[in-house]
Amino acid sequence: MPIDVHVHPLMVKELTDKRQGLHEDARELFDLRTNPQPLSTLLDEMKVCNIERSVLLPIDCQKIHGSKMPSNDEVATLVKQSEKQLIGFASVDPDSKQAALSEMRRAKDELGFRGLKLNPALQEFDPTGAAALDVYKEAERLEMPILVHTGMTFSNQFSIQHNKPLIYDDIARKHPKLKICLAHMGWPWLWDAVTVTIRNPNVYLDTAGTYVGTPLEHVRQIVSTLSSRVIENVLGERLMFGSDFPRIEMNKMYDAVTSLPVRRDALSAILGGNALAFLGEE
Amino acid sequence: MRCRRFWVEMRSHFLERNKEGRATTVVTEKMFLKSKRATELIKITDEVQRVVERSKLKNGIINVFTLHVTTALTVNEDDPKLEEDIAQFLVKAVPEDDSYAHHHFFRKDGRMAVNAYSHIRASLLGPSLTIPLQGGQAVLGSRQHIYLVELDGPQTRGYVIQVMGE
């Protein structure tokens, strides 16, 4: 079952039509200049490359930027339109402390969300601070996996100090039942992300995003850095397919990832099996 | 979730008379469609003919213009196999896996540019078509159909049909 674990419901027409300013906020904050497309465009992309389910990742930027991108409730309206194909993750601002924890509980119990998305750079919180540690503890208790942005961020509005993959080694060790995905494989700190993943069985990686050209060129760069053997034998059970849609079209990333020179069993796990484990479905 | 594949967003009707009092009317309609694949030919002959009928114009010209840099317009035979052949030819003629200067961080879009080949394929075909209008009909040969060519789909795409005449 191919799954895309990294989709941003950012330029979805059903949401930008309803909430004034959402489109502009996405442009300002993510530098995303593409025009809104209906939800059906995402579903069509999935169909083109036989992706059966996608994880929708909002980002709560209320504290710093005055906007939720989009809100958990807005994501829930999208998931409701195509429940078999879309999986909702919540986003909270860890610095809102108790409010963040109660929103996580609401997201799981009332909205049916499966996990949590965090982006320390964009949300401007310290991933090693007390508030974030409380969020990890609650996520572990609720059995909500977290997908956290690591590595490169194009916009230089934010520091990338908090995007370093090694930060999550201690967190993964302290919370062994909390599943953590280091998004974007921590690029360019690939070996740091791989090291944390090797050391901690609860840490996963995703392939989302490209930073050195097309998805194919990006995947080649990753292979040349890590080698096929490391990808299939070391990351074969922990690397997950993610596109970063709408920054990168899902079909282009799918073509790139399926070109990975790895064994079929490893590729099958990367495309879906590992995501099932991350989501707690096996 | 069910969606329409073709729809119209904007219509305008403009009439101007020359010194001899003859009227020239310009009817413009902004159209949309949803592509379903990365590269495909989407037949829009019926949409063009419907705009012509709504314009009530009998003689003049029809202009069809795409609003994107990774779509194009062409006229060809409406054989699904040929549509696939043309799509595949474009894919082979301009390969995806090549060294394109466009593939850099494109600040205007806030993302990596990853589709130079789509732009080049679109340039090969062109963004517009002009079709004669006679007797209230688009003048097309018996085998000719009008296509919007998707080169970076699937997406929602816009194009304009303008009918000018009397």
Interface residues (C-beta under 8 A of the other chain):
Chain A: R27 F30 D31 L32 R33 T34 Q37 P38 L39 S40 T41 L43 D44 E45 K47 V48 Q81 S82 F154 S155 T210 Y211 G213 T214 P215 L216 E217 R247 I248 E249 N251 K252
Chain B: M1 C3 K34 S35 K36 R37 A38 E96 D97 H103 H104 F105 R107 K108 D109 G110 R111 M112 V114 N115 D152 G153 P154 Q155 T156
